[in-house]
Amino acid sequence: MPIKTKRWNDPVEANDGLRVLICRYRPRALPKKDENWQRWHKELGPSKELHADFYGKSGTKEISWDEYRRRYLDEMKEERPQELIAELAGLAAEGKTLTLLCSSACDNVLRCHRILLRELIEKELARRASEG
């Protein structure tokens, strides 16, 4: 039940399993026929406001990774993200491989929401295992 992370434009591999785009924004100028993911859950990406704050697009200085992390994790406590996290954890618990896909511009895997989301899914899996 591995949970992998990649950028959406990294090479597709046979063992990627279910490829899930988790960006708020769909890649620009990409024809639908060239999409290489099976699902798109924009609700699992940072909000438009958080995205703008992290990249300094809101007219202010970029926020720190710690601030971004805190705010992203808070956003993932909302009902719809919680439902999607539970759904993905359920698939992983069934033995399905998941590949969480992020923006092509996101080249620092250690400072990307895909790592935070993977941790949330893994926590949900651990919670289920402790109850089961």
N, C-alpha and C positions, 0 to 999 in steps of 0.2 A: 504494500500500500504506500509506495513512495509518493511524496508530494514534491514535485520539481518546480523550479522557477526559471523563467527565461524572458527575454524580450520577445515581442511578437514576431520580429523579423529574424530571430536566430534560426538556424536550420531546423526543420522539422525532422524528428527522429522517430523511428518505428516504435520505440518504447515510451513515447510521450503520453500515451493514453488519451484521456479526455483533456483537450486543450481549451482553457477558459481565459478569455480576455477580461482583465479586471481593471481596465482604464476607464476613467470618466468619459474620455473622448475617443472616438473611433479614429484609427489612423487616417490621416488626410490623403486624398487622391488615390486611395486604394480601392480598385473595383471590387464589388462584392464577390465576384467570381474568384478573386485572388485571396480571399480571407482564408487563413489557415487554422482557424479555431472552430470548435463546435458550439461554444456558448459565449455570450458576452453579458457579463454582469457588471454594468457600469456603477451599480450601487456599492460595489466592493472597492471601487477606486476612491481616492480622496475627493471631497466636495470641490466644487468649482472655486470656492473661497479659499480652501486650504491649499489647493493646487497653486492658485495665484500667489498666495502668501509665501509658499515654499520657494517659488521661482522668482519672487520679487516683481510680480506682474501687477500688483495692486497699488503701485505707487509708493510703496514703503520698502524698507530693507528686507531682504530674505530672512525668514524665520530660521531658527536653529533646528537641527535634527531632533533634539530633545523635545522642542515645542511641537514640531510636526508629528512626532511619534505619539505624544500625549493626545493631541487633537484627533489624529487618525483613529487611535484606539477608542476614543470617546465616540466618534462617529459610528464605529462598528458595533456599538452597544444598542443602536436603534433597531427597531423591529425587523425591517426588511433585510438589512445585512445579517442580523442574527439568524433569520430563516435560511438565507443562502449559505452561511457558514455551516449550519447544521446539515443542510442538504449535501454540501461537499464533503463534510466529515462522514456522512452516511455512505457516500460512494466510496470513500477511502476505506472505511471499515469493511465494505464488501470486497475489498481487494483491488479496486480499480486504481490505476495510476492517474494522478492529476498533474497537469502542468499549468501553472499560473503564469499568464502572459501579461507583460507590462509594456510600456512605451519603448520605442526604439531609442529615444533620447535618454532613457534611464539606464546609464551604463555602470552605475555604482550599486551593485547588488546589496551592499551592506547598508545603504541609505535609500531603500525603496520600500514602498508599502507591500510589495509582493512577499517580502520576508516577514513583515509583521502579520500579514494575512495567513501565511503558512503557519506561523506560531499559533494564531488563533484557532486554526483548523486542528492543529496537533493538540492543543489544550482541550478542545471539544472531544477529540478521540480519546484522550487520557481520562476525561471525565466519564465518558461512556464506559470505558474499560473498568474504571473503579466501581461503577454502579452495577456492572454486569456480572 
